[in-house]
Amino acid sequence: MSHHIPSTSQPHQGPADIPPSISDLHCFTETNGVITTTMFDVPGYRVVRVLGAVYGLTVRSRNWAAGLGMVLKSVAGGELRWFTSMMYSARNDAISRVVAETQARGGNAIIALRFDAGELGGFAQVCAYGTAAIIEKIEGEQVEVPPQLISS
């Protein structure tokens, strides 16, 4: 059985499938050079120092007029675009805060990054959390440069 490995020779194209109304939000690549990963390691890098758990929170209130419109839309079915935009914006704020906390501790990476979202008394809550670390490239390792570190 043959396994096909996708080619990595294509340049990074940026975030995929972000709604046009919020296309300026690049919450998974605009991290001020801090490498973020949901994995427990970063291929080609070694963890020099673990700086501890970091988190970033945001709580958003719903626009009640838009909320009523969305209730009507939900009856007909389909995507609730206002809520989708609100969640992208909330995740962007959460990732910005977890990156800022990592940088304040002197870190250059967040390992095992996760998101948690929920409702809190009618408000939308989003939390980004992970492990802040200082990592360094392993000499001689051939690895793809993370998109956060590619200069324009």
N, C-alpha and C positions, 0 to 999 in steps of 0.2 A: 504494500500500500504506500503510495507516494504522498508526501505532505507538501503542499504548496506554501512557500513563505513569501508574503508580499514584498515587493521591491521597496527599498527605502531611499532610492535614488531621486525620488520626486521631492521638490522643495516643499516646506511646510506652507500650507494654504490658509492657515488661520482657523478659527472656530467654525464648525459645521452647523448648518441649519439653525442659525439664530434669526428670530423674527426681524424683518427689516426695520420695524419701529424702534428697535434697540440695538441695531447693528454696531453701534459705537461701543457696546459693552463687550469686552474681550476678557471675561472673568477667568478663563482658564489659561491665558497666555500673558496677560499684562500683570506681571507679578514683580516688577522692579528687579528682575534678575534672580529672584528666589526660585529655585527649582521646586516644583510641586509634583508629587506623585501619590497615587493611591496604592502603589506597591509598597512592600516592606524594605526595599532596597532601591538603589539607583544603579543600573548596569554601568560598569566602567568607573564607578566612584566608590570610595570607601567612607564610612562614617568615622570622622575623627573625634567628634564629641556630641553627645546627646544633651540638648538644652532643656528638655522636658516638654510636657504637653502644652499646647497653645490652642486658643480658640478665638473665634470672632462671632459675635452675635448681632442680629438686627431683628427688630420687631416692627412690622408694618401694619398700619390701620387700613381698612378698606374704605374706598370712596363709596359712600352709601348710594349715591345716585348711579354710579357705574355698577355697583353691586346689584341694584334692582334690575338694571338692564341685563346683567349677566344671568340673573335668575330666570328672566324671560327667555334669554338665549338658550339656557340649559334645558328648557322644556323642549325646544326645537332640536337640540343636539348640536354637536360640533364643538370646536375649540373655543374656550373662553379666553380670547386673546388679551384682554386687559389683565386678567389674573396671571396669564403666562408671562406677560411683560413685568408685572409686579414681582413674580418669583425670580426671574432673571436678574432684576435690579437688586432684590434682596440678597441673592447669592453673590452678586458682584460686591456688595457692601461687606458681606461676611468674609469673603476671601481677601478683600483689601485689609480688613482688620486682623485676620490671622497672619497675613504677610507682615503687616506693621509690627505685630507683637514678636514675630520671629526675628525681624531686623533689629528691634529694640534689644533683643537678647544676644545679638551678634551672629545670628544664624544665616545660612545661605540656602537652606532647604527645609521643606516640610515633607516628612515621610508619613505614609499611611493616612493621607488626607481623606477626610470623610465629610459629608454634609448630613445634617439632620433638619427636617422641617416639620412643623406642626402648627396646630391652632392653639391659641392662648386667649380664651375669653373673647373670641370673635376677631382676634388679630392673628396675622401670619407671622410666625417666628422661624428664622433660619439660623442655624449654627454651623460654622465650618470649624473643624478641629483636626489636629494631627500632632505629630512629634516634630518639634523644631530641632534642627541639627546643623552641625558644621560638617560639610563633606568636601572631599578633595578628589580630583581626578587621579586614577591609577595610571602611572606612567606606562607607556607602551600599549595600553588598551585601545583598541580601535572601536569607538562607539559613536553613534549619531549624536550630534550636538542637540541638547534639549531646545525646543522652540523659544523658550524664554531668553536664551543666551544668543540667539541669532540677531546680529545687528542689521538694521535696514540698509 
